[in-house]
Amino acid sequence: MSFSKDYQQARDNFRTANAAAGRRTGSADLVDGLTIDWTWAGPERTPQGNVIVFTSALHGVEGFGGSAVQLDLLTRSLDVPTLIVHVLNPWGMANYRRFNENNVDLNRNFLAPGVEYSTNDPTYAALDGLLNPESPPGGVELFWPNVAWVVARHGYQALKNAVVGGQHQNPKGIFFGGHRLERGPELLLAMLDEQLDDCARVVHVDLHSGLGAFGGRTVLLDGEADPARLSRARAAFGVEVKGWDPSNLQAYEIRGGLLEELGRRAAIKARPTRYDGFTCEFGTLSNLAVLARVRAENRLHHWGTLAPGSIDHWAKMGMREAFAPLDASWEASVLAHGPALYTAAKAMLVS
């Protein structure tokens, strides 16, 4: 079964599949015995060759769908050297959190060297009391009426871009980008620098969930989406591919994203790599419903009384349903996207 019940089973399944196939593997040790694991699948890569990369669980609890797609790909005959990096935020996946053990949103943490980990966003500051109440979740509150008022006053797009773009003002708030590069990202970048050192071309698909229609996929091309590059992407992945234009309903502007940093690193090499990074989102609930569940779980984490490591709470179950619904049709839809994404990545490599 490609879908795992928890992080531990997902890691066991990943390691078992690779051991049985005799693949080249590695891992990076993080906290509490948790690891980021990786493997090379398909043919051996050659110097200055082309490579496909699939990563999962940068946002922890989103990893159930991404891990399942990766495990399914490992059962298939892959004909391009493929680096599969499994569960980038294992603590978040194990604890049903979108953020890591330091409350950092890792896809807001990859700032380039010399860029300061600070923001002073007045819109986020004005919304802080609504987004991050210093109390456990539950009871009577006016979250939805307040959200409706904010949307009516500022517009949905302005609200979305201010909230989810990343912030460095409130370490206990949602979408906190951290005050420095976290240990997991630091180890990940070192591993990717080594493994992808002399590649000619890299197509990277970073698997997420929580955005878009239930069971569907949204594919976003990272970086500057000039017409020629966007045309190549749409020829490979389909016309639904969009750039990270914050005016798009399914996109928003972020600071400190993983794919942006990998693109920067690829471009400054002595022999630059052509890097194309894609975020693939598997849809679940509406954006505001997902936001409400992230907010509730964050309140539980900081202001609740749940024992460390426990997931026995309605707010934790709400997170699981928001990012990995326990629904057979959703799981089947997600798995069906995997082979198509791989075929599209191959097409992008040679376009």
PLY file of the C-alpha trace (Angstrom):
ply
format ascii 1.0
element vertex 351
property float x
property float y
property float z
element edge 350
property int vertex1
property int vertex2
end_header
0.00 0.00 0.00
1.54 3.32 -1.06
-0.28 5.40 1.58
1.22 5.02 5.04
-0.58 5.45 8.35
2.17 7.62 9.88
5.70 8.93 9.35
7.39 5.86 10.82
5.58 3.48 8.49
6.30 5.75 5.52
10.03 5.73 6.33
10.05 1.96 6.89
8.30 1.40 3.55
10.73 3.73 1.76
13.79 2.05 3.24
12.46 -1.47 2.65
11.72 -0.76 -1.02
15.21 0.62 -1.58
16.98 -2.17 0.26
15.11 -4.79 -1.76
16.12 -3.08 -5.00
19.73 -2.50 -3.92
19.53 1.22 -4.61
22.09 3.80 -3.54
20.65 5.58 -0.51
21.49 8.04 2.23
19.93 9.87 5.16
20.39 12.93 7.34
19.72 12.68 11.08
17.54 15.37 12.61
15.78 15.45 16.00
14.25 12.58 18.02
15.62 9.88 15.72
13.87 11.38 12.68
15.60 11.47 9.32
15.46 12.84 5.80
16.03 9.84 3.51
16.98 9.79 -0.15
17.62 7.31 -2.93
18.68 7.18 -6.57
16.24 5.29 -8.78
16.34 4.49 -12.49
19.62 4.21 -14.41
22.90 5.45 -12.94
23.38 9.12 -13.57
26.31 10.23 -15.69
28.47 13.36 -15.39
26.75 16.34 -17.01
23.64 14.22 -17.44
19.97 15.01 -16.89
18.24 14.30 -13.57
14.68 14.30 -12.22
14.14 15.13 -8.53
11.02 14.39 -6.48
10.77 15.77 -2.93
7.99 15.48 -0.35
6.80 16.78 3.03
8.56 20.12 3.13
5.38 21.04 5.01
5.31 18.03 7.31
1.72 16.81 7.41
1.45 17.36 3.65
3.84 14.43 3.25
1.27 11.62 3.25
0.30 12.22 -0.37
3.83 13.04 -1.51
5.31 9.98 0.19
2.68 7.77 -1.43
3.53 9.10 -4.88
7.24 8.53 -4.24
6.68 4.97 -2.98
4.56 4.24 -6.03
7.26 5.58 -8.37
9.77 3.21 -6.75
7.65 0.27 -7.94
7.84 1.46 -11.54
10.48 1.16 -14.23
12.06 4.62 -14.30
14.19 5.39 -17.34
15.86 8.65 -16.25
18.23 9.04 -13.28
15.86 10.09 -10.49
16.71 11.41 -7.03
13.85 10.85 -4.60
14.15 12.75 -1.31
11.62 11.46 1.19
9.99 13.65 3.88
11.96 16.89 4.20
10.19 17.79 7.47
9.79 14.48 9.35
9.00 16.12 12.70
6.09 17.96 11.12
4.76 14.81 9.46
5.09 12.77 12.66
3.26 15.42 14.69
0.62 16.47 12.13
2.17 19.92 11.87
2.82 22.01 8.79
5.81 23.58 10.55
8.95 22.05 12.07
10.00 21.54 15.70
10.84 25.27 15.98
7.52 26.37 14.46
9.31 27.33 11.23
7.58 27.07 7.87
10.48 25.54 5.96
9.29 26.86 2.60
9.85 30.36 3.99
13.27 29.54 5.48
15.59 29.28 2.45
16.80 32.87 2.23
19.95 33.45 0.19
23.19 34.08 2.10
23.33 37.65 3.33
19.57 38.20 3.22
18.23 39.19 6.61
15.63 37.00 8.32
13.30 39.86 9.11
10.08 41.37 7.86
7.85 44.15 9.07
4.58 43.50 7.27
1.93 45.90 8.59
-0.90 43.80 7.15
0.25 40.65 8.93
0.81 42.66 12.11
-2.74 44.02 11.91
-4.10 40.48 11.48
-1.90 38.88 14.15
-4.62 38.83 16.80
-7.03 37.13 14.41
-4.50 34.60 13.09
-2.65 33.79 16.29
-4.83 34.08 19.40
-2.89 33.29 22.58
-5.40 30.69 23.75
-6.25 27.04 23.05
-8.64 26.31 20.18
-12.33 25.80 20.87
-15.17 27.70 22.42
-17.18 30.49 20.88
-15.24 32.87 18.64
-15.85 35.12 15.66
-13.18 33.83 13.30
-15.36 33.45 10.21
-17.20 36.79 10.57
-13.85 38.50 11.13
-12.37 36.83 8.05
-15.36 37.91 5.99
-14.87 41.50 7.22
-11.14 41.44 6.33
-11.86 40.02 2.87
-14.52 42.67 2.28
-12.16 45.43 3.37
-8.86 44.35 1.76
-9.87 41.79 -0.87
-9.16 38.07 -0.87
-5.91 38.29 -2.85
-4.42 40.93 -0.56
-5.35 38.86 2.50
-3.88 35.69 1.00
-0.58 37.26 -0.01
-0.12 39.01 3.35
-0.91 35.92 5.41
0.86 33.08 3.62
3.85 34.89 2.13
5.93 34.33 5.25
6.68 36.45 8.31
9.54 36.88 10.79
7.66 38.96 13.35
5.94 36.37 15.53
7.89 33.16 16.31
4.69 31.51 17.55
2.63 32.67 14.60
1.64 30.73 11.50
3.91 30.96 8.42
6.93 31.96 10.55
10.06 31.90 8.37
12.57 31.55 11.21
15.49 33.67 12.33
18.19 31.59 10.61
18.52 28.64 8.26
17.16 25.62 10.12
19.19 22.42 10.58
16.99 20.35 8.23
17.27 22.83 5.35
21.00 23.21 5.96
21.53 19.44 5.69
19.21 19.22 2.68
21.06 21.91 0.73
24.41 20.28 1.45
23.10 16.92 0.24
21.57 18.38 -2.94
24.73 20.37 -3.70
26.70 17.12 -3.55
24.28 14.86 -5.40
23.45 17.35 -8.18
26.87 18.91 -8.47
27.60 18.40 -12.18
24.16 17.92 -13.71
23.41 19.57 -17.02
19.65 19.77 -16.47
17.44 19.20 -13.44
13.66 19.07 -13.34
12.45 19.12 -9.75
8.89 18.34 -8.64
8.20 19.31 -5.02
5.04 17.55 -3.80
2.56 19.39 -1.56
-1.14 19.26 -0.68
-3.91 21.57 0.46
-4.30 23.84 -2.58
-6.79 23.39 -5.37
-9.81 21.22 -6.16
-10.30 18.04 -4.12
-8.12 15.30 -5.59
-6.92 17.52 -8.42
-3.45 18.88 -9.01
-2.14 22.41 -9.36
1.31 22.80 -10.93
3.24 26.02 -10.39
6.49 26.86 -12.18
9.00 28.52 -9.88
11.12 31.51 -10.79
10.71 34.04 -13.54
8.02 32.63 -15.83
9.08 34.26 -19.10
6.89 33.30 -22.08
9.37 30.82 -23.59
9.95 28.99 -20.30
6.27 28.92 -19.45
5.52 27.58 -22.94
8.03 24.75 -22.42
6.45 23.96 -19.05
2.93 23.88 -20.46
4.00 21.68 -23.35
5.39 19.18 -20.84
2.97 19.40 -17.88
-0.18 20.73 -19.50
-1.84 24.06 -19.99
-2.84 24.24 -16.32
0.73 25.17 -15.33
0.94 28.66 -13.85
3.75 30.93 -12.74
4.00 32.20 -9.16
2.00 35.29 -10.01
0.30 36.51 -6.82
-2.67 37.67 -8.88
-3.50 34.02 -9.64
-6.16 32.57 -7.36
-4.00 29.47 -6.76
-0.66 31.27 -6.29
0.92 33.69 -3.89
4.25 35.39 -3.44
6.58 33.80 -0.88
9.96 34.76 0.51
12.53 32.07 1.29
11.15 29.24 -0.86
13.18 26.06 -1.43
12.85 26.03 -5.22
13.89 29.67 -5.52
17.07 28.96 -3.56
17.88 25.85 -5.59
17.41 27.84 -8.79
19.79 30.50 -7.49
22.42 27.92 -6.56
22.14 26.18 -9.93
22.71 29.47 -11.77
25.90 30.49 -9.93
27.82 27.25 -10.44
31.06 27.36 -12.42
29.18 25.25 -14.98
25.54 26.32 -14.43
22.77 23.74 -14.32
19.50 24.44 -16.12
17.09 24.05 -13.25
13.29 23.99 -13.55
11.44 23.70 -10.26
7.74 22.88 -10.00
5.46 22.88 -6.99
2.70 20.30 -7.36
-0.25 20.72 -5.02
-2.85 18.00 -4.51
-6.14 19.72 -3.69
-8.15 19.10 -0.53
-10.36 21.77 1.10
-10.95 25.43 0.30
-8.12 27.84 1.08
-9.94 29.46 4.00
-10.96 26.09 5.47
-7.31 24.99 5.36
-6.26 28.27 6.99
-8.77 27.75 9.81
-7.34 24.30 10.56
-3.73 25.49 10.46
-4.71 28.26 12.87
-6.47 25.87 15.28
-3.57 23.40 15.36
-1.07 26.21 15.91
-3.08 27.43 18.91
-3.11 23.91 20.29
0.64 23.57 19.84
1.51 26.79 21.66
-1.34 27.30 24.10
-2.95 23.88 24.58
-2.18 21.04 26.98
-1.62 18.14 24.58
1.24 15.86 25.60
4.36 16.14 23.40
4.17 13.74 20.47
0.43 13.11 20.87
-1.96 13.53 17.94
-5.09 12.68 19.94
-6.99 15.94 19.49
-9.63 17.23 17.08
-7.29 20.02 15.90
-4.65 17.43 14.94
-7.24 15.33 13.13
-8.40 18.48 11.39
-4.88 19.03 10.08
-4.70 15.47 8.78
-8.00 15.89 6.95
-6.97 19.30 5.58
-3.77 17.98 4.00
-4.23 14.19 3.68
-7.93 13.27 3.74
-8.68 9.72 4.86
-10.71 9.24 1.72
-10.16 6.41 -0.77
-11.13 8.52 -3.77
-8.67 11.27 -2.80
-5.86 8.77 -2.32
-6.59 7.11 -5.67
-6.59 10.49 -7.42
-3.26 11.47 -5.88
-1.61 8.20 -6.89
-2.92 8.57 -10.43
-1.07 11.90 -10.76
2.36 10.38 -10.03
3.14 8.63 -13.35
1.85 11.62 -15.32
4.10 13.97 -13.34
7.08 11.73 -14.06
6.31 11.63 -17.77
5.95 15.42 -17.80
9.27 15.88 -15.97
10.99 13.76 -18.64
9.47 15.87 -21.37
10.62 19.05 -19.64
14.19 17.74 -19.45
14.54 17.53 -23.21
12.47 20.54 -24.24
0 1
1 2
2 3
3 4
4 5
5 6
6 7
7 8
8 9
9 10
10 11
11 12
12 13
13 14
14 15
15 16
16 17
17 18
18 19
19 20
20 21
21 22
22 23
23 24
24 25
25 26
26 27
27 28
28 29
29 30
30 31
31 32
32 33
33 34
34 35
35 36
36 37
37 38
38 39
39 40
40 41
41 42
42 43
43 44
44 45
45 46
46 47
47 48
48 49
49 50
50 51
51 52
52 53
53 54
54 55
55 56
56 57
57 58
58 59
59 60
60 61
61 62
62 63
63 64
64 65
65 66
66 67
67 68
68 69
69 70
70 71
71 72
72 73
73 74
74 75
75 76
76 77
77 78
78 79
79 80
80 81
81 82
82 83
83 84
84 85
85 86
86 87
87 88
88 89
89 90
90 91
91 92
92 93
93 94
94 95
95 96
96 97
97 98
98 99
99 100
100 101
101 102
102 103
103 104
104 105
105 106
106 107
107 108
108 109
109 110
110 111
111 112
112 113
113 114
114 115
115 116
116 117
117 118
118 119
119 120
120 121
121 122
122 123
123 124
124 125
125 126
126 127
127 128
128 129
129 130
130 131
131 132
132 133
133 134
134 135
135 136
136 137
137 138
138 139
139 140
140 141
141 142
142 143
143 144
144 145
145 146
146 147
147 148
148 149
149 150
150 151
151 152
152 153
153 154
154 155
155 156
156 157
157 158
158 159
159 160
160 161
161 162
162 163
163 164
164 165
165 166
166 167
167 168
168 169
169 170
170 171
171 172
172 173
173 174
174 175
175 176
176 177
177 178
178 179
179 180
180 181
181 182
182 183
183 184
184 185
185 186
186 187
187 188
188 189
189 190
190 191
191 192
192 193
193 194
194 195
195 196
196 197
197 198
198 199
199 200
200 201
201 202
202 203
203 204
204 205
205 206
206 207
207 208
208 209
209 210
210 211
211 212
212 213
213 214
214 215
215 216
216 217
217 218
218 219
219 220
220 221
221 222
222 223
223 224
224 225
225 226
226 227
227 228
228 229
229 230
230 231
231 232
232 233
233 234
234 235
235 236
236 237
237 238
238 239
239 240
240 241
241 242
242 243
243 244
244 245
245 246
246 247
247 248
248 249
249 250
250 251
251 252
252 253
253 254
254 255
255 256
256 257
257 258
258 259
259 260
260 261
261 262
262 263
263 264
264 265
265 266
266 267
267 268
268 269
269 270
270 271
271 272
272 273
273 274
274 275
275 276
276 277
277 278
278 279
279 280
280 281
281 282
282 283
283 284
284 285
285 286
286 287
287 288
288 289
289 290
290 291
291 292
292 293
293 294
294 295
295 296
296 297
297 298
298 299
299 300
300 301
301 302
302 303
303 304
304 305
305 306
306 307
307 308
308 309
309 310
310 311
311 312
312 313
313 314
314 315
315 316
316 317
317 318
318 319
319 320
320 321
321 322
322 323
323 324
324 325
325 326
326 327
327 328
328 329
329 330
330 331
331 332
332 333
333 334
334 335
335 336
336 337
337 338
338 339
339 340
340 341
341 342
342 343
343 344
344 345
345 346
346 347
347 348
348 349
349 350
